[in-house]
């Protein structure tokens, strides 16, 4: 054990500069490892420790602030530092002399830290007294008055100076008046000029003193804000490193957990494994993977707990923090638990077998989940199987043949061959933190970003990806039970998030007037049009139509960079209409969080609650879906979604469960009950309503695109000149010319800004002249009041496809 050292070089985690004390000490970790040797550094009122001296500049294992800390001695070699219960360091020195030297240094550092904090608080109070908005107004008013006094003095000086000049001229040239009289006049004029000049000097001095006084305070406040920002950046970097280490530790702990029924060995960690986390590794009971149910039951027994928030608007989930602790704080007071028990389990006691066909929809869903897009319409055997399955259940074959009527083959049985991949992503490394560190707390949709962080798709194209699993809407349209239809619709809304689990690239922000069409009637049975209808705020409108359903949505968002993560809060609503029955539903999307912005591998989480509400003939029906936030130590299945479908009478009719990155299952409710933990539902057999298709091979080489995503930006003839496929910077990026793409992106953005400045100038001129100035009107959408709502949304004019047929693009703006 080396003795403690005072002074000397080296930096601690508590701050920069020379440490006040450093040395080796023993720190208590846990009952398994006991005391471990650590390198401690005391600097600027903060005690930090590291595993060794080489970690000082990059990996701090823990810190404790001495301000308000309690320091007491246990025995001749041991002492304890605690800051009130949240942090406690049990430390042992090699001998009593070393212990005493450390305790003395800590006590002195504590005193200095208290003084520094008090000094900073006094300074902050002084600074805070300067900047209230009312005082700023007072200061500006005072300076304005003093400046006005100076102007008055200047006018008087000019006046009296001219009079004095005339008097001096008369003194020399006017010999008719006596000299004494002329001299008296000059003296009077000189006296007035001197008095006015002194007043001007005093007014100037007053203005200068006031300006210097306030300027010093403002400069002091600016310096304080800069220090706060620098301190925040340092804290964020340190937290990011610690989070990355915790993630690695959590992975290792989970990897080495025993299966149920086996004892955990302390030596079960593989030889050579080096956990990069701190030494205080926690040990948990073995996890029960699957849906959480009663203790001891298998996750496949059909029983699980659903946590629902009581009477909570979906819009509430669009604000707030995305961290695990904040999410728990927001929901813990309004959680009720719902237990689901499978009817088959209750009656027969047999486990479900997910590999066996369970219902009349199984063949249809499996076929749609595994076949490629180009093969769907030509796979006649699969269609016959779907028709036979529907007939056996008593359904009309025209309804249940999900694609047979909609995906009719073009003339000559020729289906367009589409590409299945895009060019590989080139390796152009760029530090994300170097750009993002200046964006903390800002809306990233208003900050230009290089294409290095993009993917070669527009946001309009990403919105169209929501309909990759539109075959679920075909099934929903054929349902006779409106609550069953709503359950399938819930599965469809979840499927929109499937690609976000491994897609971390940022789509291109659409230009005002930019459009994107996707006509897949020949193979997928739907066609879609999206348009950027507003620039400030950025708003996109989308319309999609199948044979038996219509969908439309208005999408906007706010995005904030919070330091460790980026939070995207969607705004606007989505709607679907089934014309045959008149059933109409609306919902809003949940919050998306991109984690590990600073260091580590980027990963995406969806969390919050969405409520699908029925109207028209479906009025009163609703489905509440909860997206469970990701947690390293939760017993819930990660990325899980749970929900319940209610009829007009508020009775639970269907349950929904699954994960937003894999599959969704639905089951009818047979019986309802209630326990102390909340309502319980006995369900029938679960069926798969949605299953994610496997990604193409080597998808990680081309932005983790799905097959549909690869086809969205494929060049196509006959589209509008504003189509995203024709956007040059996006096309250059897809082709790997990233430098040229960045140049082109800046050109397009500057062109758009120039147009906007011209429009603003015209609007100002019109306002000054009292003339009305027309607002921007989208080409293919118009703003209307939404049915049964006070909201206004952009709806489709139904003119695009006619214009495409005629190839009449005369009204389209020139945006590229």
Secondary structure, DSSP 4 states (H G I P E B T S, - for coil): -PPPEES-S--BTTBSS--SEEEEEEEEEETTTEEEEEEEEEETTEEEEESSGGGTTT---EEEE-TT-EEEE-SSSEEEEESSSS-EEEEE-SSHHHHHHHHHHHHHHHHHHHHHHHHHHHHHHHHHHHH-HHHHHHHHHHHHHHHHHHHHHHHHHHHHHHHHHHHHHHHHH--SS-HHHHHHHHHHHHHHHHHHHHHHHHHHHHHHHHHHHHHHHHHHHHHHHHHHHHHHHHHHHHHHHHHHHHHHHHHHHHHTPPPTTSPPPTT-SPTT----S-S-----PPP--SS--STT--TTSS-EEEEEETT--GGGGGSS--SHHHHHHHHGGGEEEEEEEEHHHHHH-PPP-TTS--STTHHHHHHHHHS-HHHHTT-HHHHHHHHHHHHHTT--HHHH-TTTTTSPPPGGG------S--PPPP-----HHHHHTT-BTSBGGGS---GGGEEEEEHHHHHHGGGTTTHHHHHHHT-SSHHHHHHHHHHHHHHTTGGGGS--PEEEPPPTT-EEEEEETTTTSEEEEEEEEETTTTEEEEEEE-SS-EEEEEEEEEEEE-SSEEEEEEES-EEEEETTTTEEEEE---EEEEE-SSSS--EEEEEEEEEEEEEETTTT-EEEEEEPPP-TT-SSPTTEEEEEEE-TTS-EEEEEEEETTSEEEEEEEEEEEEETTEEEEEE---EEEEEPPPPPTTGGGGTT--HHHHHHTS--TT--TTBGGG-HHHHHHHTT-HHHHHHHHHHHHHHHHHHHHHHHHHHHHHHHHT---PPP--SSEEEEEPTTSS-EEEEE-S-HHHHHHHT--TT-----
